Amino acid sequence: MSDSAIHAVAGAAGGIVAMTATYPLIFLSTRAAVETKNDNKSFYRILVDTIKREGVRGLYSGLDSSLLGISVTNGVYYYFYERSRGMILKSRQGGKGLSALESILAGLIAGSATTIISNPIWVVQTSQAVRTLDQSSGQPAATRKLSFLQTCKNIIAKDGVKAFWRGIGPALVLVMNPVLQYTVFEQLKNLLIASRTKKLRAAGAAASVVAILSDWDFFFLGALSKLVATGSTYPYIVIKSRLQAGQASALKYKSTLDGLLTILKEEGIGGLYKGVGSKLLQSVLTAAILFAGQRRIYEMTKKAIQPLGK
């Protein structure tokens, strides 16, 4: 198995663990993002209303499609990112770290491929998450939960196959999210390794010694890089969520820019940041778990298959 394939498997597995641990936050931020009413519900209010209507299980509506989506997304992203990274490093001489521009190039290639392949899955997940949104907050939900396949059939029956690529415009703009995330992560990682390596050599270590980062280092680097990325691109996440949910008002947007301007006009600047609190918390926790978990799973997978290659 190639190094890129191992990274893909590790990325998918790490993503599943992170998604399962933080899914209620994803659900609540999606609900908040697609809500067009100016009632400014707090995170706590949305949580209580959802539990009243749908019970605790309601917080996991769409988890099945999300687990499929995150495994495909992370698997494809890590594969293309590591392949691109390997090709860039082979094409030049020097250190093993990518420069900022090289990280951006690798991220753009990986992100574009991932977005096009995985968008249908996220359309299904968003549809599942907001299916009971319009029901009264004080009454239990009477709408039956639909499976992934049932939701697919409903989308096709209502809007056709093309509906699976709703929101592809802002989704492609959001390729900058993982690009920013992985660029910030890569640069912070390189700086930390360089700093610790310098200290080790100053303390008498051999010139060939290079510092090794711990799981906690990867955890905090992943959290910080995702905080920067999500905070910078959140308005596009709102547009994408509304389009993927199939909202009539969102489908009238002529373009991503028109959507941003329409929300600003009708809902104010706050409309572009609905659900940002829970989304930032979820994104930071997910990224932190993913970066730490993916590295550990990668090492375990590589160690397990080494005897098979002999």
C-alpha positions in Angstrom: 0.0 0.0 0.0 1.4 3.4 -1.0 2.1 6.1 1.6 -0.7 8.3 0.1 -3.2 5.4 0.4 -2.2 4.9 4.1 -2.7 8.6 4.7 -6.1 8.3 3.0 -7.2 5.4 5.3 -5.9 7.1 8.4 -7.6 10.4 7.4 -11.0 8.6 6.9 -10.8 6.7 10.2 -9.7 9.8 12.1 -12.6 11.8 10.6 -15.2 9.2 11.6 -14.0 9.3 15.2 -14.0 13.2 15.2 -17.4 13.4 13.5 -19.1 11.0 15.9 -17.7 12.9 18.9 -18.9 16.3 17.8 -21.9 15.7 15.6 -24.5 17.4 17.8 -22.6 20.6 17.4 -22.6 20.2 13.6 -26.4 19.5 13.7 -27.0 22.7 15.8 -24.8 24.9 13.7 -26.5 23.7 10.5 -29.9 24.4 11.9 -28.8 27.9 13.0 -27.2 28.6 9.6 -30.3 27.8 7.5 -32.7 29.6 9.8 -33.8 32.9 8.0 -36.0 34.3 10.8 -34.5 37.1 12.8 -35.3 35.6 16.2 -31.6 35.3 17.2 -32.0 32.1 19.1 -29.1 31.2 21.3 -27.2 27.9 21.1 -28.9 26.8 24.3 -32.4 27.7 23.0 -31.9 25.7 19.7 -30.6 22.8 21.8 -33.6 22.8 24.1 -36.1 23.2 21.2 -34.6 20.3 19.3 -34.7 18.0 22.3 -38.3 18.9 23.0 -39.4 18.2 19.4 -37.2 15.2 18.6 -35.6 14.0 21.7 -31.8 13.5 22.2 -31.8 11.3 19.1 -32.8 14.3 17.1 -29.3 15.8 17.7 -28.0 12.9 15.6 -30.2 13.4 12.5 -28.0 12.9 9.5 -25.2 11.2 11.3 -25.2 8.3 8.9 -24.6 10.5 5.9 -22.1 12.6 7.8 -20.0 9.6 8.7 -20.0 8.6 5.0 -19.3 12.1 4.0 -16.4 12.7 6.4 -14.8 9.4 5.5 -15.0 10.1 1.8 -14.0 13.8 2.3 -11.0 13.1 4.5 -9.9 10.0 2.6 -10.0 11.8 -0.7 -8.4 15.0 0.7 -5.5 13.2 2.4 -4.9 11.1 -0.6 -4.7 14.0 -3.1 -2.9 16.2 -0.6 -0.2 13.7 0.2 0.2 12.8 -3.6 0.5 16.5 -4.4 2.9 17.1 -1.5 5.0 14.1 -2.6 5.2 15.4 -6.2 6.1 18.9 -5.1 8.9 17.6 -2.8 10.3 15.3 -5.5 10.4 18.2 -8.0 12.9 20.2 -5.9 15.8 19.8 -3.6 15.9 21.0 0.0 14.0 20.3 3.2 11.0 18.1 3.8 8.7 20.9 4.7 6.4 22.7 2.2 6.5 26.5 1.8 3.3 28.5 2.3 2.7 28.7 -1.5 3.4 25.0 -2.0 1.0 24.1 0.8 -1.7 26.3 -0.8 -1.2 24.6 -4.2 -1.4 21.1 -2.7 -4.5 22.2 -0.8 -6.2 23.6 -3.8 -5.7 20.4 -5.8 -6.9 18.2 -2.9 -9.8 20.5 -1.9 -11.2 20.8 -5.4 -11.2 17.1 -6.0 -12.8 16.4 -2.6 -15.6 19.0 -3.0 -16.7 17.8 -6.4 -16.8 14.1 -5.2 -18.4 14.6 -1.8 -20.9 17.4 -2.4 -23.9 15.0 -3.0 -23.3 13.4 0.4 -23.4 16.8 2.2 -26.6 17.8 0.4 -28.2 14.6 1.8 -26.8 15.4 5.3 -28.0 18.9 5.3 -31.5 17.9 4.1 -31.7 15.3 7.0 -30.5 17.8 9.6 -33.1 20.5 8.7 -36.1 18.3 7.8 -38.1 19.2 10.9 -36.9 22.8 11.2 -40.2 24.4 10.3 -42.2 22.6 13.0 -43.4 24.4 16.1 -40.6 24.4 18.7 -43.0 23.5 21.5 -44.4 20.3 19.9 -42.8 16.9 19.4 -41.7 16.2 15.8 -44.2 14.1 13.8 -42.0 13.8 10.8 -40.5 10.3 10.4 -36.7 10.2 10.2 -35.5 9.2 6.7 -32.4 7.1 6.0 -29.6 8.1 3.7 -31.1 6.2 0.7 -34.7 7.5 1.4 -33.4 11.0 1.5 -31.6 10.5 -1.8 -34.9 9.3 -3.3 -36.8 12.3 -2.0 -34.3 14.7 -3.4 -34.3 13.1 -6.8 -38.1 12.9 -6.9 -38.4 16.6 -5.9 -35.6 18.3 -7.7 -33.8 15.8 -9.9 -30.2 14.5 -9.9 -28.8 18.0 -10.4 -29.9 18.9 -6.8 -27.0 16.8 -5.5 -24.7 19.6 -6.6 -26.7 22.4 -4.9 -24.3 24.8 -3.2 -21.3 23.7 -5.3 -20.3 27.3 -6.0 -19.8 28.4 -2.4 -18.5 24.9 -1.6 -15.7 25.4 -4.2 -15.0 28.8 -2.6 -14.8 27.0 0.7 -11.9 25.0 -0.7 -9.9 27.8 0.9 -11.0 26.6 4.3 -8.9 23.4 4.3 -6.3 25.2 2.3 -6.0 27.8 5.0 -6.2 25.1 7.7 -3.5 22.9 6.3 -1.3 25.8 5.3 -1.4 27.3 8.8 -1.0 23.8 10.3 2.0 23.0 8.0 3.8 26.3 8.7 3.2 26.1 12.5 4.4 22.5 12.5 7.5 23.4 10.6 8.2 26.4 13.0 7.7 24.2 16.1 9.9 21.4 14.8 12.6 23.9 13.8 12.5 25.6 17.2 12.7 22.4 19.2 15.4 20.9 16.9 17.5 24.0 17.5 17.1 23.7 21.2 18.0 20.0 21.1 21.2 20.6 19.1 22.1 23.6 21.4 21.8 21.1 24.3 24.4 18.8 22.7 22.3 16.6 20.5 23.8 15.3 17.2 23.4 17.5 14.1 21.2 14.9 12.4 18.7 14.9 15.3 15.2 16.3 14.4 12.6 17.0 17.1 9.5 14.8 17.1 6.1 16.3 17.9 3.7 14.6 20.4 0.0 13.8 20.0 -0.8 16.9 22.1 1.3 19.1 19.8 -0.8 17.8 16.8 -4.0 18.3 18.8 -3.3 22.0 19.6 -1.9 22.7 16.1 -4.9 21.2 14.5 -7.3 23.2 16.7 -5.5 26.5 16.1 -5.3 26.0 12.3 -9.0 25.2 12.1 -10.0 28.2 14.2 -8.2 30.5 11.7 -9.8 28.7 8.7 -13.4 28.5 9.9 -13.5 32.0 11.3 -12.3 33.4 8.0 -14.7 31.6 5.8 -17.9 31.1 7.9 -20.2 33.4 5.7 -19.7 31.0 2.8 -20.6 28.1 5.1 -24.0 29.8 5.7 -24.6 30.2 2.0 -23.6 26.6 1.2 -25.8 25.2 4.0 -28.9 27.1 2.8 -28.4 26.0 -0.8 -27.8 22.4 0.1 -30.9 22.4 2.3 -32.9 23.4 -0.8 -34.5 26.5 0.8 -36.7 28.4 -1.7 -35.1 31.7 -0.6 -31.6 30.4 -1.0 -32.3 29.0 -4.5 -33.1 32.5 -5.7 -29.5 33.6 -5.1 -28.1 34.5 -8.5 -24.5 33.8 -7.3 -22.5 33.3 -4.1 -21.9 37.1 -4.0 -25.6 37.8 -4.5 -26.4 35.4 -1.6 -24.0 37.3 0.7 -25.5 40.7 -0.3 -29.1 39.4 0.1 -28.4 38.1 3.6 -26.7 41.3 4.6 -29.7 43.3 3.3 -32.4 41.1 4.9 -30.8 39.8 8.1 -27.8 42.1 8.7 -24.2 41.1 9.4 -25.4 38.7 12.0 -27.1 36.6 9.4 -23.8 35.7 7.9 -22.6 34.3 11.2 -25.6 32.4 12.4 -24.5 29.3 14.3 -20.8 30.4 14.2 -20.3 29.7 18.0 -21.2 26.0 17.8 -19.5 25.7 14.4 -16.2 27.1 15.7 -16.3 24.8 18.7 -17.2 21.8 16.6 -14.6 22.6 13.9 -11.8 23.2 16.4 -12.5 20.0 18.3 -12.9 18.0 15.1 -9.7 19.2 13.6 -7.8 18.7 16.9 -9.0 15.1 17.2 -8.5 14.5 13.5 -4.9 15.7 13.3 -3.9 13.8 16.5 -5.9 10.7 15.5 -4.9 10.6 11.9 -1.2 10.7 12.8 -1.6 7.8 15.3 -3.7 5.7 12.9 -1.3 6.3 10.1 1.6 5.0 12.2 -0.4 2.0 13.3 -1.5 1.2 9.8 2.0 1.5 8.3 3.4 -0.7 11.1 0.8 -3.3 10.5 1.3 -3.6 6.8 5.1 -3.6 6.9 5.4 -7.4 7.5 3.1 -8.0 4.5 5.4 -6.1 2.2 8.4 -8.3 3.0 
